Amino acid sequence: MSRHQEIFISVHNGRAFVSRHIRDDDGSFTWESAINVVELEADAVAAVQAQGGDISQDGNYACPAEIVARAHWHSDNQSHHQ
């Protein structure tokens, strides 16, 4: 089974979270925030603002490649330890 992921910045309650959806071929999906979300938050806020967004309004925004490259994911760590 293949997996398709989408990484984005999710704004909720005035915070910016680097997050991802992982969709499997069977239609199921998983959502998670990066485990280093606090470390990435200031850059995520800047990216939202650069896109004309405002962190006072909930929504999803594109996540720049330089932030994607720095994100670490819990499910990736689990797969390496099994």
mmCIF file of the N, C-alpha and C atoms, coordinates in Angstrom:
data_MODEL
# 
_entry.id   MODEL 
# 
loop_
_atom_site.group_PDB 
_atom_site.id 
_atom_site.type_symbol 
_atom_site.label_atom_id 
_atom_site.label_alt_id 
_atom_site.label_comp_id 
_atom_site.label_asym_id 
_atom_site.label_entity_id 
_atom_site.label_seq_id 
_atom_site.pdbx_PDB_ins_code 
_atom_site.Cartn_x 
_atom_site.Cartn_y 
_atom_site.Cartn_z 
_atom_site.occupancy 
_atom_site.B_iso_or_equiv 
_atom_site.pdbx_formal_charge 
_atom_site.auth_seq_id 
_atom_site.auth_comp_id 
_atom_site.auth_asym_id 
_atom_site.auth_atom_id 
_atom_site.pdbx_PDB_model_num 
ATOM 1   N N  . MET A 1 1  ? 0.842  -1.172 0.000  1.00 0.00 ? 1  MET A N  1 
ATOM 2   C CA . MET A 1 1  ? 0.000  0.000  0.000  1.00 0.00 ? 1  MET A CA 1 
ATOM 3   C C  . MET A 1 1  ? 0.893  1.241  0.000  1.00 0.00 ? 1  MET A C  1 
ATOM 4   N N  . SER A 1 2  ? 0.539  2.208  -0.827 1.00 0.00 ? 2  SER A N  1 
ATOM 5   C CA . SER A 1 2  ? 1.335  3.436  -0.862 1.00 0.00 ? 2  SER A CA 1 
ATOM 6   C C  . SER A 1 2  ? 0.697  4.499  0.022  1.00 0.00 ? 2  SER A C  1 
ATOM 7   N N  . ARG A 1 3  ? 1.503  5.458  0.402  1.00 0.00 ? 3  ARG A N  1 
ATOM 8   C CA . ARG A 1 3  ? 1.043  6.543  1.266  1.00 0.00 ? 3  ARG A CA 1 
ATOM 9   C C  . ARG A 1 3  ? 1.370  7.861  0.588  1.00 0.00 ? 3  ARG A C  1 
ATOM 10  N N  . HIS A 1 4  ? 0.452  8.797  0.694  1.00 0.00 ? 4  HIS A N  1 
ATOM 11  C CA . HIS A 1 4  ? 0.621  10.120 0.116  1.00 0.00 ? 4  HIS A CA 1 
ATOM 12  C C  . HIS A 1 4  ? 0.512  11.122 1.251  1.00 0.00 ? 4  HIS A C  1 
ATOM 13  N N  . GLN A 1 5  ? 1.451  12.054 1.324  1.00 0.00 ? 5  GLN A N  1 
ATOM 14  C CA . GLN A 1 5  ? 1.409  13.018 2.410  1.00 0.00 ? 5  GLN A CA 1 
ATOM 15  C C  . GLN A 1 5  ? 1.313  14.439 1.885  1.00 0.00 ? 5  GLN A C  1 
ATOM 16  N N  . GLU A 1 6  ? 0.694  15.270 2.688  1.00 0.00 ? 6  GLU A N  1 
ATOM 17  C CA . GLU A 1 6  ? 0.595  16.696 2.419  1.00 0.00 ? 6  GLU A CA 1 
ATOM 18  C C  . GLU A 1 6  ? 1.036  17.417 3.683  1.00 0.00 ? 6  GLU A C  1 
ATOM 19  N N  . ILE A 1 7  ? 2.078  18.236 3.574  1.00 0.00 ? 7  ILE A N  1 
ATOM 20  C CA . ILE A 1 7  ? 2.568  19.008 4.715  1.00 0.00 ? 7  ILE A CA 1 
ATOM 21  C C  . ILE A 1 7  ? 2.109  20.448 4.537  1.00 0.00 ? 7  ILE A C  1 
ATOM 22  N N  . PHE A 1 8  ? 1.606  21.026 5.607  1.00 0.00 ? 8  PHE A N  1 
ATOM 23  C CA . PHE A 1 8  ? 1.041  22.362 5.551  1.00 0.00 ? 8  PHE A CA 1 
ATOM 24  C C  . PHE A 1 8  ? 1.189  23.031 6.911  1.00 0.00 ? 8  PHE A C  1 
ATOM 25  N N  . ILE A 1 9  ? 0.834  24.299 6.978  1.00 0.00 ? 9  ILE A N  1 
ATOM 26  C CA . ILE A 1 9  ? 0.800  25.020 8.248  1.00 0.00 ? 9  ILE A CA 1 
ATOM 27  C C  . ILE A 1 9  ? -0.671 25.185 8.614  1.00 0.00 ? 9  ILE A C  1 
ATOM 28  N N  . SER A 1 10 ? -1.021 24.697 9.773  1.00 0.00 ? 10 SER A N  1 
ATOM 29  C CA . SER A 1 10 ? -2.378 24.793 10.281 1.00 0.00 ? 10 SER A CA 1 
ATOM 30  C C  . SER A 1 10 ? -2.413 25.875 11.352 1.00 0.00 ? 10 SER A C  1 
ATOM 31  N N  . VAL A 1 11 ? -3.275 26.866 11.161 1.00 0.00 ? 11 VAL A N  1 
ATOM 32  C CA . VAL A 1 11 ? -3.428 27.941 12.146 1.00 0.00 ? 11 VAL A CA 1 
ATOM 33  C C  . VAL A 1 11 ? -4.700 27.673 12.936 1.00 0.00 ? 11 VAL A C  1 
ATOM 34  N N  . HIS A 1 12 ? -4.539 27.640 14.266 1.00 0.00 ? 12 HIS A N  1 
ATOM 35  C CA . HIS A 1 12 ? -5.672 27.365 15.147 1.00 0.00 ? 12 HIS A CA 1 
ATOM 36  C C  . HIS A 1 12 ? -5.446 28.081 16.476 1.00 0.00 ? 12 HIS A C  1 
ATOM 37  N N  . ASN A 1 13 ? -6.443 28.828 16.908 1.00 0.00 ? 13 ASN A N  1 
ATOM 38  C CA . ASN A 1 13 ? -6.374 29.544 18.192 1.00 0.00 ? 13 ASN A CA 1 
ATOM 39  C C  . ASN A 1 13 ? -5.127 30.420 18.320 1.00 0.00 ? 13 ASN A C  1 
ATOM 40  N N  . GLY A 1 14 ? -4.775 31.105 17.237 1.00 0.00 ? 14 GLY A N  1 
ATOM 41  C CA . GLY A 1 14 ? -3.650 32.037 17.281 1.00 0.00 ? 14 GLY A CA 1 
ATOM 42  C C  . GLY A 1 14 ? -2.277 31.403 17.260 1.00 0.00 ? 14 GLY A C  1 
ATOM 43  N N  . ARG A 1 15 ? -2.208 30.123 16.951 1.00 0.00 ? 15 ARG A N  1 
ATOM 44  C CA . ARG A 1 15 ? -0.925 29.409 16.872 1.00 0.00 ? 15 ARG A CA 1 
ATOM 45  C C  . ARG A 1 15 ? -0.769 28.823 15.479 1.00 0.00 ? 15 ARG A C  1 
ATOM 46  N N  . ALA A 1 16 ? 0.476  28.647 15.048 1.00 0.00 ? 16 ALA A N  1 
ATOM 47  C CA . ALA A 1 16 ? 0.775  28.084 13.735 1.00 0.00 ? 16 ALA A CA 1 
ATOM 48  C C  . ALA A 1 16 ? 1.518  26.763 13.923 1.00 0.00 ? 16 ALA A C  1 
ATOM 49  N N  . PHE A 1 17 ? 0.918  25.677 13.460 1.00 0.00 ? 17 PHE A N  1 
ATOM 50  C CA . PHE A 1 17 ? 1.454  24.337 13.630 1.00 0.00 ? 17 PHE A CA 1 
ATOM 51  C C  . PHE A 1 17 ? 1.872  23.756 12.284 1.00 0.00 ? 17 PHE A C  1 
ATOM 52  N N  . VAL A 1 18 ? 3.102  23.276 12.185 1.00 0.00 ? 18 VAL A N  1 
ATOM 53  C CA . VAL A 1 18 ? 3.517  22.523 10.995 1.00 0.00 ? 18 VAL A CA 1 
ATOM 54  C C  . VAL A 1 18 ? 2.916  21.134 11.157 1.00 0.00 ? 18 VAL A C  1 
ATOM 55  N N  . SER A 1 19 ? 2.079  20.755 10.193 1.00 0.00 ? 19 SER A N  1 
ATOM 56  C CA . SER A 1 19 ? 1.284  19.532 10.294 1.00 0.00 ? 19 SER A CA 1 
ATOM 57  C C  . SER A 1 19 ? 1.325  18.759 8.984  1.00 0.00 ? 19 SER A C  1 
ATOM 58  N N  . ARG A 1 20 ? 0.836  17.515 9.044  1.00 0.00 ? 20 ARG A N  1 
ATOM 59  C CA . ARG A 1 20 ? 0.715  16.758 7.806  1.00 0.00 ? 20 ARG A CA 1 
ATOM 60  C C  . ARG A 1 20 ? -0.458 15.799 7.884  1.00 0.00 ? 20 ARG A C  1 
ATOM 61  N N  . HIS A 1 21 ? -1.034 15.559 6.718  1.00 0.00 ? 21 HIS A N  1 
ATOM 62  C CA . HIS A 1 21 ? -2.008 14.498 6.500  1.00 0.00 ? 21 HIS A CA 1 
ATOM 63  C C  . HIS A 1 21 ? -1.283 13.398 5.738  1.00 0.00 ? 21 HIS A C  1 
ATOM 64  N N  . ILE A 1 22 ? -1.488 12.180 6.139  1.00 0.00 ? 22 ILE A N  1 
ATOM 65  C CA . ILE A 1 22 ? -0.974 11.030 5.398  1.00 0.00 ? 22 ILE A CA 1 
ATOM 66  C C  . ILE A 1 22 ? -2.183 10.220 4.959  1.00 0.00 ? 22 ILE A C  1 
ATOM 67  N N  . ARG A 1 23 ? -2.345 10.052 3.657  1.00 0.00 ? 23 ARG A N  1 
ATOM 68  C CA . ARG A 1 23 ? -3.468 9.299  3.104  1.00 0.00 ? 23 ARG A CA 1 
ATOM 69  C C  . ARG A 1 23 ? -2.973 7.975  2.526  1.00 0.00 ? 23 ARG A C  1 
ATOM 70  N N  . ASP A 1 24 ? -3.642 6.912  2.910  1.00 0.00 ? 24 ASP A N  1 
ATOM 71  C CA . ASP A 1 24 ? -3.347 5.594  2.357  1.00 0.00 ? 24 ASP A CA 1 
ATOM 72  C C  . ASP A 1 24 ? -4.269 5.327  1.179  1.00 0.00 ? 24 ASP A C  1 
ATOM 73  N N  . ASP A 1 25 ? -3.900 4.365  0.344  1.00 0.00 ? 25 ASP A N  1 
ATOM 74  C CA . ASP A 1 25 ? -4.700 4.018  -0.828 1.00 0.00 ? 25 ASP A CA 1 
ATOM 75  C C  . ASP A 1 25 ? -6.117 3.588  -0.466 1.00 0.00 ? 25 ASP A C  1 
ATOM 76  N N  . ASP A 1 26 ? -6.309 3.061  0.737  1.00 0.00 ? 26 ASP A N  1 
ATOM 77  C CA . ASP A 1 26 ? -7.646 2.607  1.143  1.00 0.00 ? 26 ASP A CA 1 
ATOM 78  C C  . ASP A 1 26 ? -8.548 3.765  1.573  1.00 0.00 ? 26 ASP A C  1 
ATOM 79  N N  . GLY A 1 27 ? -8.028 5.006  1.496  1.00 0.00 ? 27 GLY A N  1 
ATOM 80  C CA . GLY A 1 27 ? -8.829 6.176  1.841  1.00 0.00 ? 27 GLY A CA 1 
ATOM 81  C C  . GLY A 1 27 ? -8.681 6.632  3.273  1.00 0.00 ? 27 GLY A C  1 
ATOM 82  N N  . SER A 1 28 ? -8.035 5.844  4.107  1.00 0.00 ? 28 SER A N  1 
ATOM 83  C CA . SER A 1 28 ? -7.836 6.261  5.493  1.00 0.00 ? 28 SER A CA 1 
ATOM 84  C C  . SER A 1 28 ? -6.737 7.321  5.547  1.00 0.00 ? 28 SER A C  1 
ATOM 85  N N  . PHE A 1 29 ? -6.767 8.148  6.608  1.00 0.00 ? 29 PHE A N  1 
ATOM 86  C CA . PHE A 1 29 ? -5.719 9.153  6.737  1.00 0.00 ? 29 PHE A CA 1 
ATOM 87  C C  . PHE A 1 29 ? -5.370 9.371  8.192  1.00 0.00 ? 29 PHE A C  1 
ATOM 88  N N  . THR A 1 30 ? -4.180 9.894  8.378  1.00 0.00 ? 30 THR A N  1 
ATOM 89  C CA . THR A 1 30 ? -3.660 10.242 9.697  1.00 0.00 ? 30 THR A CA 1 
ATOM 90  C C  . THR A 1 30 ? -3.258 11.703 9.650  1.00 0.00 ? 30 THR A C  1 
ATOM 91  N N  . TRP A 1 31 ? -3.504 12.420 10.721 1.00 0.00 ? 31 TRP A N  1 
ATOM 92  C CA . TRP A 1 31 ? -3.077 13.814 10.848 1.00 0.00 ? 31 TRP A CA 1 
ATOM 93  C C  . TRP A 1 31 ? -2.151 13.901 12.037 1.00 0.00 ? 31 TRP A C  1 
ATOM 94  N N  . GLU A 1 32 ? -1.066 14.649 11.898 1.00 0.00 ? 32 GLU A N  1 
ATOM 95  C CA . GLU A 1 32 ? -0.168 14.854 13.033 1.00 0.00 ? 32 GLU A CA 1 
ATOM 96  C C  . GLU A 1 32 ? 0.567  16.178 12.889 1.00 0.00 ? 32 GLU A C  1 
ATOM 97  N N  . SER A 1 33 ? 0.943  16.743 14.041 1.00 0.00 ? 33 SER A N  1 
ATOM 98  C CA . SER A 1 33 ? 1.822  17.912 14.063 1.00 0.00 ? 33 SER A CA 1 
ATOM 99  C C  . SER A 1 33 ? 3.256  17.426 14.173 1.00 0.00 ? 33 SER A C  1 
ATOM 100 N N  . ALA A 1 34 ? 4.189  18.218 13.673 1.00 0.00 ? 34 ALA A N  1 
ATOM 101 C CA . ALA A 1 34 ? 5.609  17.880 13.810 1.00 0.00 ? 34 ALA A CA 1 
ATOM 102 C C  . ALA A 1 34 ? 5.963  17.802 15.295 1.00 0.00 ? 34 ALA A C  1 
ATOM 103 N N  . ILE A 1 35 ? 6.854  16.895 15.660 1.00 0.00 ? 35 ILE A N  1 
ATOM 104 C CA . ILE A 1 35 ? 7.229  16.781 17.068 1.00 0.00 ? 35 ILE A CA 1 
ATOM 105 C C  . ILE A 1 35 ? 8.057  17.978 17.524 1.00 0.00 ? 35 ILE A C  1 
ATOM 106 N N  . ASN A 1 36 ? 8.646  18.711 16.584 1.00 0.00 ? 36 ASN A N  1 
ATOM 107 C CA . ASN A 1 36 ? 9.391  19.926 16.927 1.00 0.00 ? 36 ASN A CA 1 
ATOM 108 C C  . ASN A 1 36 ? 8.591  21.180 16.542 1.00 0.00 ? 36 ASN A C  1 
ATOM 109 N N  . VAL A 1 37 ? 7.276  21.088 16.710 1.00 0.00 ? 37 VAL A N  1 
ATOM 110 C CA . VAL A 1 37 ? 6.368  22.169 16.307 1.00 0.00 ? 37 VAL A CA 1 
ATOM 111 C C  . VAL A 1 37 ? 6.693  23.485 17.011 1.00 0.00 ? 37 VAL A C  1 
ATOM 112 N N  . VAL A 1 38 ? 7.096  23.445 18.258 1.00 0.00 ? 38 VAL A N  1 
ATOM 113 C CA . VAL A 1 38 ? 7.413  24.676 18.992 1.00 0.00 ? 38 VAL A CA 1 
ATOM 114 C C  . VAL A 1 38 ? 8.630  25.360 18.372 1.00 0.00 ? 38 VAL A C  1 
ATOM 115 N N  . GLU A 1 39 ? 9.635  24.570 18.026 1.00 0.00 ? 39 GLU A N  1 
ATOM 116 C CA . GLU A 1 39 ? 10.845 25.097 17.388 1.00 0.00 ? 39 GLU A CA 1 
ATOM 117 C C  . GLU A 1 39 ? 10.539 25.759 16.038 1.00 0.00 ? 39 GLU A C  1 
ATOM 118 N N  . LEU A 1 40 ? 9.550  25.237 15.328 1.00 0.00 ? 40 LEU A N  1 
ATOM 119 C CA . LEU A 1 40 ? 9.215  25.721 13.985 1.00 0.00 ? 40 LEU A CA 1 
ATOM 120 C C  . LEU A 1 40 ? 8.183  26.843 13.982 1.00 0.00 ? 40 LEU A C  1 
ATOM 121 N N  . GLU A 1 41 ? 7.547  27.101 15.113 1.00 0.00 ? 41 GLU A N  1 
ATOM 122 C CA . GLU A 1 41 ? 6.376  27.984 15.128 1.00 0.00 ? 41 GLU A CA 1 
ATOM 123 C C  . GLU A 1 41 ? 6.655  29.406 14.656 1.00 0.00 ? 41 GLU A C  1 
ATOM 124 N N  . ALA A 1 42 ? 7.741  30.019 15.088 1.00 0.00 ? 42 ALA A N  1 
ATOM 125 C CA . ALA A 1 42 ? 8.025  31.402 14.668 1.00 0.00 ? 42 ALA A CA 1 
ATOM 126 C C  . ALA A 1 42 ? 8.184  31.490 13.146 1.00 0.00 ? 42 ALA A C  1 
ATOM 127 N N  . ASP A 1 43 ? 8.862  30.525 12.558 1.00 0.00 ? 43 ASP A N  1 
ATOM 128 C CA . ASP A 1 43 ? 9.019  30.516 11.103 1.00 0.00 ? 43 ASP A CA 1 
ATOM 129 C C  . ASP A 1 43 ? 7.691  30.220 10.414 1.00 0.00 ? 43 ASP A C  1 
ATOM 130 N N  . ALA A 1 44 ? 6.871  29.379 11.024 1.00 0.00 ? 44 ALA A N  1 
ATOM 131 C CA . ALA A 1 44 ? 5.553  29.082 10.461 1.00 0.00 ? 44 ALA A CA 1 
ATOM 132 C C  . ALA A 1 44 ? 4.668  30.326 10.479 1.00 0.00 ? 44 ALA A C  1 
ATOM 133 N N  . VAL A 1 45 ? 4.711  31.090 11.554 1.00 0.00 ? 45 VAL A N  1 
ATOM 134 C CA . VAL A 1 45 ? 3.950  32.343 11.636 1.00 0.00 ? 45 VAL A CA 1 
ATOM 135 C C  . VAL A 1 45 ? 4.410  33.291 10.536 1.00 0.00 ? 45 VAL A C  1 
ATOM 136 N N  . ALA A 1 46 ? 5.719  33.436 10.364 1.00 0.00 ? 46 ALA A N  1 
ATOM 137 C CA . ALA A 1 46 ? 6.256  34.313 9.315  1.00 0.00 ? 46 ALA A CA 1 
ATOM 138 C C  . ALA A 1 46 ? 5.806  33.856 7.931  1.00 0.00 ? 46 ALA A C  1 
ATOM 139 N N  . ALA A 1 47 ? 5.768  32.532 7.711  1.00 0.00 ? 47 ALA A N  1 
ATOM 140 C CA . ALA A 1 47 ? 5.331  32.002 6.413  1.00 0.00 ? 47 ALA A CA 1 
ATOM 141 C C  . ALA A 1 47 ? 3.856  32.299 6.162  1.00 0.00 ? 47 ALA A C  1 
ATOM 142 N N  . VAL A 1 48 ? 3.033  32.179 7.185  1.00 0.00 ? 48 VAL A N  1 
ATOM 143 C CA . VAL A 1 48 ? 1.611  32.503 7.056  1.00 0.00 ? 48 VAL A CA 1 
ATOM 144 C C  . VAL A 1 48 ? 1.446  33.980 6.706  1.00 0.00 ? 48 VAL A C  1 
ATOM 145 N N  . GLN A 1 49 ? 2.167  34.833 7.415  1.00 0.00 ? 49 GLN A N  1 
ATOM 146 C CA . GLN A 1 49 ? 2.075  36.271 7.158  1.00 0.00 ? 49 GLN A CA 1 
ATOM 147 C C  . GLN A 1 49 ? 2.590  36.625 5.768  1.00 0.00 ? 49 GLN A C  1 
ATOM 148 N N  . ALA A 1 50 ? 3.622  35.941 5.305  1.00 0.00 ? 50 ALA A N  1 
ATOM 149 C CA . ALA A 1 50 ? 4.163  36.184 3.958  1.00 0.00 ? 50 ALA A CA 1 
ATOM 150 C C  . ALA A 1 50 ? 3.152  35.817 2.871  1.00 0.00 ? 50 ALA A C  1 
ATOM 151 N N  . GLN A 1 51 ? 2.227  34.905 3.211  1.00 0.00 ? 51 GLN A N  1 
ATOM 152 C CA . GLN A 1 51 ? 1.182  34.501 2.273  1.00 0.00 ? 51 GLN A CA 1 
ATOM 153 C C  . GLN A 1 51 ? -0.070 35.369 2.394  1.00 0.00 ? 51 GLN A C  1 
ATOM 154 N N  . GLY A 1 52 ? 0.027  36.424 3.217  1.00 0.00 ? 52 GLY A N  1 
ATOM 155 C CA . GLY A 1 52 ? -1.107 37.321 3.401  1.00 0.00 ? 52 GLY A CA 1 
ATOM 156 C C  . GLY A 1 52 ? -2.088 36.847 4.450  1.00 0.00 ? 52 GLY A C  1 
ATOM 157 N N  . GLY A 1 53 ? -1.706 35.824 5.191  1.00 0.00 ? 53 GLY A N  1 
ATOM 158 C CA . GLY A 1 53 ? -2.577 35.277 6.234  1.00 0.00 ? 53 GLY A CA 1 
ATOM 159 C C  . GLY A 1 53 ? -2.390 35.985 7.557  1.00 0.00 ? 53 GLY A C  1 
ATOM 160 N N  . ASP A 1 54 ? -3.256 35.660 8.474  1.00 0.00 ? 54 ASP A N  1 
ATOM 161 C CA . ASP A 1 54 ? -3.237 36.257 9.812  1.00 0.00 ? 54 ASP A CA 1 
ATOM 162 C C  . ASP A 1 54 ? -3.468 35.128 10.810 1.00 0.00 ? 54 ASP A C  1 
ATOM 163 N N  . ILE A 1 55 ? -2.613 35.002 11.799 1.00 0.00 ? 55 ILE A N  1 
ATOM 164 C CA . ILE A 1 55 ? -2.756 33.883 12.730 1.00 0.00 ? 55 ILE A CA 1 
ATOM 165 C C  . ILE A 1 55 ? -3.946 34.046 13.677 1.00 0.00 ? 55 ILE A C  1 
ATOM 166 N N  . SER A 1 56 ? -4.655 35.160 13.576 1.00 0.00 ? 56 SER A N  1 
ATOM 167 C CA . SER A 1 56 ? -5.876 35.300 14.377 1.00 0.00 ? 56 SER A CA 1 
ATOM 168 C C  . SER A 1 56 ? -7.063 34.606 13.707 1.00 0.00 ? 56 SER A C  1 
ATOM 169 N N  . GLN A 1 57 ? -6.871 34.132 12.475 1.00 0.00 ? 57 GLN A N  1 
ATOM 170 C CA . GLN A 1 57 ? -7.933 33.440 11.738 1.00 0.00 ? 57 GLN A CA 1 
ATOM 171 C C  . GLN A 1 57 ? -7.497 32.008 11.430 1.00 0.00 ? 57 GLN A C  1 
ATOM 172 N N  . ASP A 1 58 ? -8.271 31.051 11.891 1.00 0.00 ? 58 ASP A N  1 
ATOM 173 C CA . ASP A 1 58 ? -7.960 29.640 11.651 1.00 0.00 ? 58 ASP A CA 1 
ATOM 174 C C  . ASP A 1 58 ? -7.954 29.335 10.155 1.00 0.00 ? 58 ASP A C  1 
ATOM 175 N N  . GLY A 1 59 ? -7.041 28.456 9.739  1.00 0.00 ? 59 GLY A N  1 
ATOM 176 C CA . GLY A 1 59 ? -6.965 28.044 8.346  1.00 0.00 ? 59 GLY A CA 1 
ATOM 177 C C  . GLY A 1 59 ? -5.707 27.242 8.082  1.00 0.00 ? 59 GLY A C  1 
ATOM 178 N N  . ASN A 1 60 ? -5.562 26.775 6.857  1.00 0.00 ? 60 ASN A N  1 
ATOM 179 C CA . ASN A 1 60 ? -4.384 26.019 6.429  1.00 0.00 ? 60 ASN A CA 1 
ATOM 180 C C  . ASN A 1 60 ? -3.644 26.799 5.360  1.00 0.00 ? 60 ASN A C  1 
ATOM 181 N N  . TYR A 1 61 ? -2.318 26.741 5.412  1.00 0.00 ? 61 TYR A N  1 
ATOM 182 C CA . TYR A 1 61 ? -1.454 27.495 4.498  1.00 0.00 ? 61 TYR A CA 1 
ATOM 183 C C  . TYR A 1 61 ? -0.358 26.587 3.972  1.00 0.00 ? 61 TYR A C  1 
ATOM 184 N N  . ALA A 1 62 ? 0.200  26.968 2.829  1.00 0.00 ? 62 ALA A N  1 
ATOM 185 C CA . ALA A 1 62 ? 1.330  26.233 2.261  1.00 0.00 ? 62 ALA A CA 1 
ATOM 186 C C  . ALA A 1 62 ? 2.520  26.317 3.212  1.00 0.00 ? 62 ALA A C  1 
ATOM 187 N N  . CYS A 1 63 ? 3.270  25.242 3.285  1.00 0.00 ? 63 CYS A N  1 
ATOM 188 C CA . CYS A 1 63 ? 4.455  25.199 4.143  1.00 0.00 ? 63 CYS A CA 1 
ATOM 189 C C  . CYS A 1 63 ? 5.696  25.257 3.252  1.00 0.00 ? 63 CYS A C  1 
ATOM 190 N N  . PRO A 1 64 ? 6.513  26.299 3.409  1.00 0.00 ? 64 PRO A N  1 
ATOM 191 C CA . PRO A 1 64 ? 7.720  26.426 2.583  1.00 0.00 ? 64 PRO A CA 1 
ATOM 192 C C  . PRO A 1 64 ? 8.671  25.237 2.752  1.00 0.00 ? 64 PRO A C  1 
ATOM 193 N N  . ALA A 1 65 ? 9.381  24.917 1.689  1.00 0.00 ? 65 ALA A N  1 
ATOM 194 C CA . ALA A 1 65 ? 10.285 23.761 1.674  1.00 0.00 ? 65 ALA A CA 1 
ATOM 195 C C  . ALA A 1 65 ? 11.326 23.806 2.785  1.00 0.00 ? 65 ALA A C  1 
ATOM 196 N N  . GLU A 1 66 ? 11.826 24.999 3.115  1.00 0.00 ? 66 GLU A N  1 
ATOM 197 C CA . GLU A 1 66 ? 12.844 25.072 4.165  1.00 0.00 ? 66 GLU A CA 1 
ATOM 198 C C  . GLU A 1 66 ? 12.296 24.691 5.539  1.00 0.00 ? 66 GLU A C  1 
ATOM 199 N N  . ILE A 1 67 ? 11.003 24.912 5.768  1.00 0.00 ? 67 ILE A N  1 
ATOM 200 C CA . ILE A 1 67 ? 10.389 24.479 7.032  1.00 0.00 ? 67 ILE A CA 1 
ATOM 201 C C  . ILE A 1 67 ? 10.092 22.985 6.966  1.00 0.00 ? 67 ILE A C  1 
ATOM 202 N N  . VAL A 1 68 ? 9.583  22.516 5.840  1.00 0.00 ? 68 VAL A N  1 
ATOM 203 C CA . VAL A 1 68 ? 9.322  21.081 5.655  1.00 0.00 ? 68 VAL A CA 1 
ATOM 204 C C  . VAL A 1 68 ? 10.586 20.275 5.940  1.00 0.00 ? 68 VAL A C  1 
ATOM 205 N N  . ALA A 1 69 ? 11.726 20.744 5.454  1.00 0.00 ? 69 ALA A N  1 
ATOM 206 C CA . ALA A 1 69 ? 12.989 20.023 5.622  1.00 0.00 ? 69 ALA A CA 1 
ATOM 207 C C  . ALA A 1 69 ? 13.407 19.914 7.087  1.00 0.00 ? 69 ALA A C  1 
ATOM 208 N N  . ARG A 1 70 ? 12.965 20.843 7.913  1.00 0.00 ? 70 ARG A N  1 
ATOM 209 C CA . ARG A 1 70 ? 13.346 20.846 9.337  1.00 0.00 ? 70 ARG A CA 1 
ATOM 210 C C  . ARG A 1 70 ? 12.346 20.132 10.237 1.00 0.00 ? 70 ARG A C  1 
ATOM 211 N N  . ALA A 1 71 ? 11.197 19.758 9.696  1.00 0.00 ? 71 ALA A N  1 
ATOM 212 C CA . ALA A 1 71 ? 10.149 19.119 10.500 1.00 0.00 ? 71 ALA A CA 1 
ATOM 213 C C  . ALA A 1 71 ? 10.499 17.661 10.786 1.00 0.00 ? 71 ALA A C  1 
ATOM 214 N N  . HIS A 1 72 ? 10.199 17.231 12.004 1.00 0.00 ? 72 HIS A N  1 
ATOM 215 C CA . HIS A 1 72 ? 10.390 15.838 12.424 1.00 0.00 ? 72 HIS A CA 1 
ATOM 216 C C  . HIS A 1 72 ? 9.028  15.283 12.829 1.00 0.00 ? 72 HIS A C  1 
ATOM 217 N N  . TRP A 1 73 ? 8.786  14.010 12.497 1.00 0.00 ? 73 TRP A N  1 
ATOM 218 C CA . TRP A 1 73 ? 7.468  13.411 12.669 1.00 0.00 ? 73 TRP A CA 1 
ATOM 219 C C  . TRP A 1 73 ? 7.529  12.183 13.565 1.00 0.00 ? 73 TRP A C  1 
ATOM 220 N N  . HIS A 1 74 ? 6.581  12.086 14.465 1.00 0.00 ? 74 HIS A N  1 
ATOM 221 C CA . HIS A 1 74 ? 6.506  10.963 15.392 1.00 0.00 ? 74 HIS A CA 1 
ATOM 222 C C  . HIS A 1 74 ? 6.383  9.638  14.649 1.00 0.00 ? 74 HIS A C  1 
ATOM 223 N N  . SER A 1 75 ? 5.505  9.570  13.654 1.00 0.00 ? 75 SER A N  1 
ATOM 224 C CA . SER A 1 75 ? 5.291  8.295  12.951 1.00 0.00 ? 75 SER A CA 1 
ATOM 225 C C  . SER A 1 75 ? 6.540  7.859  12.183 1.00 0.00 ? 75 SER A C  1 
ATOM 226 N N  . ASP A 1 76 ? 7.359  8.812  11.712 1.00 0.00 ? 76 ASP A N  1 
ATOM 227 C CA . ASP A 1 76 ? 8.611  8.444  11.054 1.00 0.00 ? 76 ASP A CA 1 
ATOM 228 C C  . ASP A 1 76 ? 9.566  7.810  12.049 1.00 0.00 ? 76 ASP A C  1 
ATOM 229 N N  . ASN A 1 77 ? 9.616  8.352  13.255 1.00 0.00 ? 77 ASN A N  1 
ATOM 230 C CA . ASN A 1 77 ? 10.495 7.804  14.283 1.00 0.00 ? 77 ASN A CA 1 
ATOM 231 C C  . ASN A 1 77 ? 10.057 6.408  14.672 1.00 0.00 ? 77 ASN A C  1 
ATOM 232 N N  . GLN A 1 78 ? 8.749  6.145  14.746 1.00 0.00 ? 78 GLN A N  1 
ATOM 233 C CA . GLN A 1 78 ? 8.255  4.811  15.082 1.00 0.00 ? 78 GLN A CA 1 
ATOM 234 C C  . GLN A 1 78 ? 8.661  3.797  14.023 1.00 0.00 ? 78 GLN A C  1 
ATOM 235 N N  . SER A 1 79 ? 8.543  4.170  12.758 1.00 0.00 ? 79 SER A N  1 
ATOM 236 C CA . SER A 1 79 ? 8.853  3.211  11.693 1.00 0.00 ? 79 SER A CA 1 
ATOM 237 C C  . SER A 1 79 ? 10.326 2.840  11.664 1.00 0.00 ? 79 SER A C  1 
ATOM 238 N N  . HIS A 1 80 ? 11.190 3.747  12.140 1.00 0.00 ? 80 HIS A N  1 
ATOM 239 C CA . HIS A 1 80 ? 12.624 3.444  12.155 1.00 0.00 ? 80 HIS A CA 1 
ATOM 240 C C  . HIS A 1 80 ? 12.995 2.525  13.315 1.00 0.00 ? 80 HIS A C  1 
ATOM 241 N N  . HIS A 1 81 ? 12.131 2.439  14.326 1.00 0.00 ? 81 HIS A N  1 
ATOM 242 C CA . HIS A 1 81 ? 12.467 1.657  15.501 1.00 0.00 ? 81 HIS A CA 1 
ATOM 243 C C  . HIS A 1 81 ? 11.755 0.309  15.551 1.00 0.00 ? 81 HIS A C  1 
ATOM 244 N N  . GLN A 1 82 ? 10.997 -0.028 14.533 1.00 0.00 ? 82 GLN A N  1 
ATOM 245 C CA . GLN A 1 82 ? 10.270 -1.300 14.551 1.00 0.00 ? 82 GLN A CA 1 
ATOM 246 C C  . GLN A 1 82 ? 11.073 -2.380 13.891 1.00 0.00 ? 82 GLN A C  1 
# 
